[in-house]
Amino acid sequence: MKISKVLVSTLIISAIALCAASISSTEASSAAVLVARTSDAGGVRVVVTPKPVGPNATVWEFEVVMDTHIEPLSADPAQAAVLVDDNGRRYIPLAWQGDPPGGHHRKGTLRFPLPAGKPKAVELQITGVGGPGERMFRWELN
């Protein structure tokens, strides 16, 4: 049985495409999916969800949702938050992209520089939201 050159070329191209798709799928799935953490204190609920970090990322984003029925949410998350890795290194936010101060419901994204090295854990600390205390949201990393 004779196989045509066109068929062989098509099979080789298909095999290369499948390998490339498999590699990019593996890279995408290797970014850990971290679950949301919630803090209820002082009449304010804060929910923080880390977004997945891609292989070429330089920043790490955390979605922050704040809800209250007590007093307006006036704290500036970019000044109230710090990210701390398991080596004690502290990272200040690059930016807050979200709702402005005021109101009873705020949502946005805190952007931090990617922690140095590969920390085993990180903790997002937020102060001054619903009282003077500190809220801590911790994640163990792979």
N, C-alpha and C positions, 0 to 999 in steps of 0.2 A: 504494500500500500504506500502510495506516494503522497506526502503532505506538502501542500503548496507553501511557498515562501511568504505569501500574504498571511496565511493562517498562522504560521510560526511567529511572524512579526506581531500579529494581533495578540497572540497568547503572551508573548514577552511583555508587550506594553501593558496588557491587563494585569499581569503579575506585578510589575513595577508600581502601577497605580494602587493595587491592593496593599502592597508593602508600605507605601507612603501614607496611605490612609490609616493603616494600623499604627504606624509610628506616631502620627499627629494625634490620634485618639488616645494613645497611651500617655503622651505628654499632657494632654488636657485633663485626663482622669487622675494624673499624679498630683495635681493641685488639690490640696486637702479642702474638703468642705467642712467648715466649722459651724456649729449650731449657734443659734441666738442665745444670749444670756439676758436675764431680766432682773431688775432691781425695783422693788416697791418700798418706798420710804418717804416719809414727810408728805404724804398725799400726792406724790409724783411717781409715775411708772416710767422707767427708762428701759428700752429694749435695744440691745446692740447686736448687730449681725456682721461678722467679718465677711468681706467679699473674697472670693478665691483670688489667689495671686498667681499670675501666669509666669512662665519660665523666664521671660525677659522684663519683668516688672521692675520698676524703680520706686513705686509707691504702693502702700497698702491702704485700702479703703474700708471704712467701717460705717455701715448704715446705722443711724441713731434715730429712734422714735421716742418722743417725750409726750406724755399725756398727764393732765391734771385738771382738777375742778376747784382747786384751792386759790391759787394766785397766778398771775401771768408768768410765763417762762421767759425770763429776761437775761439769763446767763449766756455769755458768748462761749459756745462749745470749744472754739479754737483756743480760748484762754483758760478754760476750765478742765481741759483734758490733757493727759500725758499717757504715752504707751511705754511700758517698762518690760524689758526682756528678763529672762531668768538669770542673767549675769548682772542685773542691776542697772544696765544702760537705759537711759531715759530719752525718749523721742518726743519732741513737741510737734503738734500738728502743723502741716504745711498750709492747710486751709479747711474752712467749713463751707460746704456748698449746700445750702438749704434754706429753710424758712428763717426770716429775720426775727430778732427778739420780740417778745410779746405774745399774747394769746395763750390758749390752754393746750394747744396741740402743735408740736413742731416736729419736722422730719427733715433729715439731711444726711450728708456724708462727711465724715471726718477723714482727711487724707494725711497719712503719715509717711515719712521716709521708710523704706524697707529696712527692718532691723539688720544689723551687721551679723555676718556669719549665719549660722542656722540655729537659732535659739530653740530650746526644748519646750519653752512656754512663754507666753506673753500675757500681760495684764493691762487692760485699759482702765485708767483711774479717772473719774470725773468728780470734781468738787463743786459745791455751790448750787446744785440743782435740787430744789425741794429741801433746803436747809443747809447748814454749814458742813455737814458730814461728807465723807468721801464714799463714792460708790466704786466697787471694784468688780470688773468683769474679766475672768481668767480663762485661757484656753491652753490646753496641752497640745503641742505640735508633734508631728512625726519626725 
